[in-house]
């Protein structure tokens, strides 16, 4: 038998705070959301959906091979948007859904497949990926989310702070003495559609509000999140004009 089938859903909100019109910003002359959609198609998903809130996003995806769910503009999070997408698409509660952020134009196909397999092969209701941090600037950047993982493979905590705090190494400014101790959380998730609907219906938690990290809602509710290392590098997503410029340079280097 082959691997478990999965669908990919990409939340795409037009008016992102730090980069307005982000899904339609051009990268290599094409809309950012189109690059992300192609990464999902390359991963072998049985269906790829973009959960959009603006008709211009749908227009940009015409002929791409992905389907578009026009969702409400009032959603507070990507999870809420995908829960509406799940209802529009008519997915059964058992459907494995990979939530691929709409700002990941270089998401590796192997990583997308890995998070789906991690969910299917485990007992947690939600799965995600991480990679080792080797640079102090990344570790201490509050825009980079860190994760601490138990021996069970389940997340203990996610934070914008540099966790775990190395009492001795951090007393020497910027020191990383054992690079394997710190993990960058990669913002890709897998869950079954029934768990996605349950997640969306849960009220935001206290820690989620403090850190502004939606996945903490799941941990606060006492539910496990499985974490695995990504099998391939996940370049940082595109959140700012500076990120977009870096992505353009990376795309140019790859095509050159």
N, C-alpha and C positions, 0 to 999 in steps of 0.2 A: 504494500500500500504506500501511496505517496504521502507527502507531508500534509499536515492539516491546512485546509484552505483558510484564507483570511482576507479581509477587506481593509483598505486603507482609506481613512477619512482625514481630510486636510481642512482645518478651520481657517478661513480667510476673511478677516475683518478689514474693511477698506480704510477706516480712519484710525489707524494705529497712532498712539500718542506721540511716540518718539520719531516716527517716520510716516506721516500722513500719506495715504494712498499706497501703502507698502506693497500690496499684492501686484499692483500694476507698475511699480517702479521697474525701469528697464535694466536688465543685466545681459550684457552681450547682445543688446538690441531687442531682447524679448522680455515679456513680463516675468517678474520674479515667480509668481504663482505657477507659471507654465513650466519653469525649471523644476520646481518641487513636484509637480504632477508627473513629470517624466521620470523622476527618481522612483516614485511609487509604482509606476507602470513597470519599470525595470526590475522591481523586486518580486514580480510574479503574483501580485495580488489578484484575486478573482474579480474584484471590483475596486475601482478608485473613484471616490467622491470628493468633491470640494464643497464644503459648507460655506457658502458666500452670503454676503448681506448687501451686495450691490450688483446691479445688472451689468455694469462694466466688467466685473470679474468674470461673469458668465460669458460675456462676449469674447473676452480674451482667451477663453478655453475652447472655443468652437473648433471642432475638428481634431481635438487633441486625444480623443479616446477616453476621456474621463467624463463622469456625470456630475451635474451641479445640482445641489439642493439650495434653494433660495430660503434662507433662514431669517429670523427677525433681527432687526438692528439693535434691539434692546438687551441682548444677552450680555451678561457681565463677564463671562469667561468662555474660553474655547470649549471646555467640557459641556457647558450648557448648550452651546451651538451644535456640538456633535450629537448630543442627546436628541435634539430636534431633528438633526439629519438622520439619525437611526430610525426615527418614526416615519420620516418622509420616505426613506429607502425601504422600509418594511422589514428590517432585519429581525430575525428571531432572537430571543434572549441568549441563545447559545453561540451566535455568530462572533467570531474573533475579530475585533476591530483594532487596528493600529492607528493611533492618533499621531500623525506626522505633522509637526508644526509647519505653518505656511511660510516660514522664513528660513527653511533648511534646503537651499538649492543644491547642496553637495552631499546630501544624506546618502550614505552608501547602501546599495541594494542589500548587501549582506547583513547590515545592521537592522534594516527593516524586517528582513526575514527572521533574524535572530530573536528579536523581541517577541514576535508572534510565536515562535517555537518555545521560548522560555515560558510564556503563559500557558501554552498547551501542555507542556510537560511537567508543570508544577501544581501546587495547591493554592497559591496566592490568587486573589481575584484581580490583581493588577501587576504588570511587569514593566520594567524600564531598563535603561542601559547607563553605563558610566565608562569613564576612561581615566587613566592615571594622569595626575598633575605633576609636571616636572619643573615648572617655572614659578618663582615666587610671585611675580606680577599677576599670574592667573589665580593662584591660591588666595591672595589678599584682595582680589577684585570682587566687590559686592554684587556685581552683575553676573558673576560666575557662581552658579549654585553648586555647593559641595554636598556629598552624601557619605554617611558612615553606614557600613554594612556588617551585619552579624555573621557568625560562622554558618548560620543556616542559609545564608544568601538573601535574607530579607533586610530591607532598609531599617536602620535604627532611627535615623533622623536626616533631614535635609536642611541646609542653612545657607544663607549668604555669607556667613562668617567662615573663617578658615578652621574647619573642624576635621579631625580632632585637634585641639590646641596642644601643641608640643611645648611643654613647660620650659624645657632647657634649650631646645633649638631656637624657639621664637624669642628667647631673651637676647639672642644675637640677631640683629635686624636682618630680616629677609632670608634667614637660613632655611634650607630644606636639606636635612641630612639623610633622609630615607624616602626618596620620591614615591615609592610604592605605597606609602601610608595614606596618601590623599587622593580622593577621587572627585573628578568633575562629573556632575550629573548631566546627562544628555537628555534633553526634553522630548523624548519619544516615549509613548506609552502603548501598552496593549491591554485590552480587557475584553470580556465578553459584553455583548450589547446590553444584557440584563444588568451587569455590574455598572456599566456606563450610565444607564438610566437611574440606578440607585445612587450612584455618586452625585449625579446632577441634582437629585432631590434632597441631598443632605445639606443642612445649614452650614455656612462657613464656620470654621473653628477659630479658637482664640489664637493659636500659633500661626495658622494660615493668615490671619489678619495682621499679625505682627511682622512676619517675614514676607508677606505677599507671595506665598508659594502655595498653590492650590493643592498639591499632592499631600501637604501636611494634614488636610482634612481627613484623608483616609487613615493616616497613622493615629490621629487623635481619636478616631472612632474605634481604634484597636484592631484594624484590619491590616493584613500583611501586604507588602509590595515587594515582589521579587526583583533582584538587581543582578545583572550580569555585565561583564566587560564587553564592549562592542568589539566585533571581530575586525573592524576596519575603522580608520579615523573618521571622526565627525567634526569637520571644521565648524567653528562658531557660527551661529545663525546671524541673520541680518536684522538688527534692531535700530540702527542709527545710520545717518549718511556716511559716517566713517566706515561702518561695517560694509555698506554697499560698495564703497570704493575699494575695500580690501577684497571683497568678493569678485569685483571686476578684474582686479589684478590677478587673483587666483585662477579665474576662468581664462584669462589671456595666457597665463603661464601653461595651463593644461592644454590649450588648443595650439600653442606655439611650439 
